[in-house]
Amino acid sequence: MCAMARPRKPLLSTDRIVETARALVDAEGLAAVSTRRLAAELGVSGPSLYNHFRTKDEILEAVADSVSAQVDLSMFEDGREWRTALHDWAVSYRTALRDHPNIVPVLAHGPGRRPAALHLADAVYGAMVRAGWPAAQATSIGALMRYFVMGSALGSFAGVVHDAAG
Protein backbone atom coordinates (compact mmCIF):
# COMPACT_ATOMS: atom_id res chain seq x y z
CA MET A 1 0.00 0.00 0.00
CA CYS A 2 1.36 3.39 -0.99
CA ALA A 3 0.93 6.29 1.44
CA MET A 4 0.09 9.67 -0.01
CA ALA A 5 2.75 12.26 0.57
CA ARG A 6 1.74 15.33 2.50
CA PRO A 7 1.56 18.37 0.18
CA ARG A 8 4.40 20.89 0.52
CA LYS A 9 1.91 23.73 0.75
CA PRO A 10 -1.05 23.04 3.06
CA LEU A 11 -4.37 22.76 1.27
CA LEU A 12 -6.08 24.84 3.92
CA SER A 13 -5.29 28.00 5.76
CA THR A 14 -7.44 30.19 7.95
CA ASP A 15 -7.27 32.94 5.32
CA ARG A 16 -8.32 30.60 2.52
CA ILE A 17 -11.28 29.33 4.54
CA VAL A 18 -12.38 32.88 5.39
CA GLU A 19 -11.99 34.08 1.78
CA THR A 20 -14.00 31.15 0.46
CA ALA A 21 -16.69 31.54 3.12
CA ARG A 22 -16.91 35.29 2.44
CA ALA A 23 -17.34 34.64 -1.29
CA LEU A 24 -20.07 32.09 -0.53
CA VAL A 25 -21.87 34.48 1.85
CA ASP A 26 -21.58 37.30 -0.69
CA ALA A 27 -22.92 35.18 -3.52
CA GLU A 28 -25.62 33.14 -1.79
CA GLY A 29 -26.22 34.47 1.74
CA LEU A 30 -25.69 33.14 5.24
CA ALA A 31 -27.97 30.14 4.76
CA ALA A 32 -25.68 28.79 2.03
CA VAL A 33 -22.80 28.36 4.46
CA SER A 34 -22.37 24.96 6.05
CA THR A 35 -19.17 23.19 6.94
CA ARG A 36 -20.01 20.50 4.40
CA ARG A 37 -20.60 23.03 1.61
CA LEU A 38 -17.52 25.05 2.54
CA ALA A 39 -15.35 21.93 2.60
CA ALA A 40 -16.65 20.98 -0.85
CA GLU A 41 -15.85 24.46 -2.18
CA LEU A 42 -12.33 24.11 -0.77
CA GLY A 43 -11.86 20.56 -2.09
CA VAL A 44 -11.26 19.03 1.35
CA SER A 45 -13.15 16.83 3.77
CA GLY A 46 -15.43 18.51 6.30
CA PRO A 47 -13.42 17.55 9.38
CA SER A 48 -10.38 19.37 7.92
CA LEU A 49 -12.08 22.68 8.70
CA TYR A 50 -12.12 21.84 12.40
CA ASN A 51 -8.34 22.15 12.52
CA HIS A 52 -8.91 25.89 11.97
CA PHE A 53 -12.38 26.64 13.36
CA ARG A 54 -14.48 24.84 15.97
CA THR A 55 -17.87 25.78 14.53
CA LYS A 56 -19.63 27.32 11.57
CA ASP A 57 -20.39 30.33 13.77
CA GLU A 58 -16.66 30.86 14.31
CA ILE A 59 -16.19 30.87 10.54
CA LEU A 60 -18.96 33.46 10.13
CA GLU A 61 -17.41 35.58 12.90
CA ALA A 62 -14.09 35.44 11.03
CA VAL A 63 -15.85 36.48 7.81
CA ALA A 64 -17.47 39.39 9.66
CA ASP A 65 -14.09 40.42 11.06
CA SER A 66 -12.55 40.28 7.59
CA VAL A 67 -15.19 42.77 6.44
CA SER A 68 -14.43 45.03 9.42
CA ALA A 69 -10.77 44.90 8.40
CA GLN A 70 -11.72 46.49 5.06
CA VAL A 71 -12.78 49.73 6.77
CA ASP A 72 -10.26 52.50 6.16
CA LEU A 73 -8.87 53.99 9.38
CA SER A 74 -6.24 56.26 7.83
CA MET A 75 -8.41 59.34 8.42
CA PHE A 76 -7.69 59.07 12.13
CA GLU A 77 -3.95 59.19 11.53
CA ASP A 78 -3.50 61.79 8.81
CA GLY A 79 -4.43 64.93 10.74
CA ARG A 80 -8.01 65.40 9.55
CA GLU A 81 -10.30 67.39 11.80
CA TRP A 82 -12.30 64.97 13.98
CA ARG A 83 -15.67 65.73 12.37
CA THR A 84 -14.29 65.13 8.89
CA ALA A 85 -12.45 62.00 10.03
CA LEU A 86 -15.60 60.59 11.65
CA HIS A 87 -17.61 61.30 8.50
CA ASP A 88 -15.00 59.70 6.25
CA TRP A 89 -14.78 56.67 8.55
CA ALA A 90 -18.57 56.26 8.48
CA VAL A 91 -18.55 56.38 4.67
CA SER A 92 -15.79 53.74 4.53
CA TYR A 93 -17.63 51.56 7.05
CA ARG A 94 -20.88 51.87 5.09
CA THR A 95 -19.04 50.99 1.87
CA ALA A 96 -17.66 47.79 3.41
CA LEU A 97 -21.17 46.83 4.55
CA ARG A 98 -22.61 47.67 1.12
CA ASP A 99 -19.99 45.49 -0.55
CA HIS A 100 -20.84 42.54 1.74
CA PRO A 101 -24.53 43.00 2.66
CA ASN A 102 -25.20 39.36 3.52
CA ILE A 103 -22.81 39.45 6.50
CA VAL A 104 -24.46 42.56 8.01
CA PRO A 105 -26.71 40.54 10.38
CA VAL A 106 -23.61 38.90 11.90
CA LEU A 107 -21.83 42.24 12.20
CA ALA A 108 -24.92 43.78 13.81
CA HIS A 109 -24.44 41.58 16.88
CA GLY A 110 -21.54 43.83 17.87
CA PRO A 111 -17.77 43.54 17.73
CA GLY A 112 -17.62 40.69 20.24
CA ARG A 113 -14.03 39.52 20.30
CA ARG A 114 -13.31 40.15 16.64
CA PRO A 115 -9.81 41.68 16.42
CA ALA A 116 -10.44 43.96 13.42
CA ALA A 117 -13.75 45.17 14.84
CA LEU A 118 -12.12 45.95 18.17
CA HIS A 119 -9.29 47.74 16.37
CA LEU A 120 -11.89 49.77 14.49
CA ALA A 121 -13.65 50.75 17.73
CA ASP A 122 -10.32 51.61 19.35
CA ALA A 123 -9.34 53.84 16.42
CA VAL A 124 -12.57 55.85 16.68
CA TYR A 125 -12.26 56.09 20.47
CA GLY A 126 -8.62 57.19 20.28
CA ALA A 127 -9.40 59.84 17.70
CA MET A 128 -12.20 61.27 19.81
CA VAL A 129 -10.01 61.35 22.94
CA ARG A 130 -7.21 63.05 20.99
CA ALA A 131 -9.76 65.61 19.78
CA GLY A 132 -10.50 66.48 23.41
CA TRP A 133 -13.60 64.43 24.14
CA PRO A 134 -13.76 62.87 27.63
CA ALA A 135 -13.35 59.08 27.61
CA ALA A 136 -17.00 58.30 28.38
CA GLN A 137 -18.23 60.60 25.63
CA ALA A 138 -15.62 59.24 23.18
CA THR A 139 -17.01 55.76 23.84
CA SER A 140 -20.57 57.00 23.31
CA ILE A 141 -19.66 58.79 20.08
CA GLY A 142 -18.02 55.65 18.69
CA ALA A 143 -20.99 53.48 19.66
CA LEU A 144 -23.49 56.00 18.29
CA MET A 145 -21.71 56.18 14.95
CA ARG A 146 -21.46 52.39 14.74
CA TYR A 147 -25.19 52.06 15.48
CA PHE A 148 -26.01 54.76 12.94
CA VAL A 149 -23.99 53.10 10.17
CA MET A 150 -25.18 49.60 11.07
CA GLY A 151 -28.81 50.72 11.30
CA SER A 152 -28.50 52.36 7.91
CA ALA A 153 -27.10 49.15 6.46
CA LEU A 154 -29.79 47.02 8.09
CA GLY A 155 -32.46 49.36 6.77
CA SER A 156 -30.96 49.32 3.29
CA PHE A 157 -30.61 45.57 3.24
CA ALA A 158 -33.93 44.68 4.89
CA GLY A 159 -34.29 41.58 2.72
CA VAL A 160 -31.04 40.24 4.12
CA VAL A 161 -32.31 40.53 7.68
CA HIS A 162 -35.57 38.83 6.70
CA ASP A 163 -33.67 36.02 4.93
CA ALA A 164 -31.33 35.51 7.88
CA ALA A 165 -34.24 35.33 10.32
CA GLY A 166 -35.75 32.63 8.30
N, C-alpha and C positions, 0 to 999 in steps of 0.2 A: 504494500500500500504506500502510495506516495503522498507525503504531507505537503500541503500548499505553503509556499513561502509567504511570510508576512510582507506586505507591500512596504517599500521604502518610505513612501509618503502615506501617512494615515488617510484612510478613506473619509473619516469624519473629523470634524473640528467643531468646536462650539460656534465659531463664526459661520461656518458652512451651514450648520443646522439652523441658526438664526436667520441667515440670508434666505434659505430655502423656505422656512416657515413664513417669513415676512412676505415673500413673493406669493405664497399660497394664500395668506390672509388677504393681501392686496387684490389678488385675482378673484378669489371665491368667497371670502368672508371667514369669520371665526369658526363657523360650523364645519367648514371643510377641513379643519386641522384636527387630525388624530395622529397618534404615534404611528399607527399602521400606515396611514397615508403618507406621512412625512418620511418614514423609512423607505417606502416604495419610491418616492420622489428622489431620495438620496441614493437609491440602489443598495441599501443595506437591510439587514434584518431588524425588526422592531426593537429587540432587546439591546441592540448596539447603541441606541439613543440614550439608554439609561446609564451609560458610562459618563454622560455629559449633563443630563438633566434627570431629576427624579420623577417629574410628572409633566403632563401636557401643560398644566398651568404655569409651571416654571419656564417652559419654552415660550408661552405667550407673554409672560412677564419680561423675558429677555428680548422678545420682539418689540414690546412696548418701550423698553429702555433704549433699544437701537434707534427708535424713532425720536425719542427725547434727545439722543446724541446728535441728531441732525439739526437741532436748533442752534442758530448762530448766537454766540455769546460775546463776540468781539466788540460789540457796542459798549460793553461795560468796561473795556480795557483801553479804548482808544481816545478817551477824553471827551466824549459826547456829554452834553448836559443831561442830567438824569431823566428829565421828561422825554427828551428825544430818544435816549437809550432805551427807556422802558417801552416807548411806542415801537421802536424798531425791533426790540426783542419780541413783543407781542405779535408783530407781523411775521417774524421768522417762525415763531411757535405755531401760529395759525397755518402757515404754509406747510410745515411738517405734518400737521394734522390733516390738512386738505390732501396732501400727497398720499396719505395712508389712512383714509377714513374708516376702514374696517377695524382698526385697532383702537379707535377712540374710546369705545366702551371699557376696554381694559385700562387705558390711560386715565379715564375718569375716576377710577377707584383711588387715585392719589399716587404719590411717588413711592409709597411703601419703602422698600429697601433697594430700589433700583439705583445703581450708582450714577448713571447719567442724569436721571431725574433729580437726584439729590444735589448733584453738581449744578444743575440748572437753578434750583431753588437757592442754593448758596450764592451763586453769582448775582442773582437779583437782590438778595438780602444784603450782600456785601456792597453792592453799588448804592443801595438806599442808605446804608449806614455811612458810607463815604460821603454821600451828598448831604449828610447832617441829620438824617431822620433818626430818632431814638430807636433802639433795638426792637421794642414791641411794635412800634408803628411800621418799621421796615419789614417785619414778619407779616404784618397785616396787609401791607401793600403788595408784597409778593404773592400772598395767598389770594387776595382779591383779583389781581391780574390773572393768575392761573385760572381761577374760577370763571372769570369773564371770558377768557380765550376758550376754555374747555366748554363752557355753556354755549358759546357761539358755534363751536364745532358740533356739539351735540344737537343744537337746533338746526344747523345746516344739513346734518346727516341723519335726520330723524329716522329714515328707513333703516339705517344701520342699527340704531338702538332697538327698533322694533324687531329686526331680524335676530339680534343677539338675545333678546328676551324670549324669543321663541314663537 
